[in-house]
Amino acid sequence: MNAFDLSTLGVVIATLTGIGSFFLGRRLSRRRTEKRMAKEREAAQANESRQVRRARERKGPR
């Protein structure tokens, strides 16, 4: 009776936990990527010349 027995409930719980972990990981990874991209964008804009910056501001958000 030392055999490892996977009950149906155990398999269901493991599956749900795995799916939840997958989606949580994707969400956290996406947030981290967005923050990194925003930092890189701000750094690139900080190095722009005044002429380029004003042209971008005139163009406005689209």
Number of C-alpha atoms within 10 A of each C-alpha: 4 4 5 6 8 8 9 9 9 11 11 11 12 12 12 12 11 12 12 11 12 11 11 12 12 11 12 11 12 12 12 12 12 12 12 12 12 12 12 12 11 11 11 10 13 11 10 11 9 10 9 12 14 12 10 12 10 9 9 8 6 3
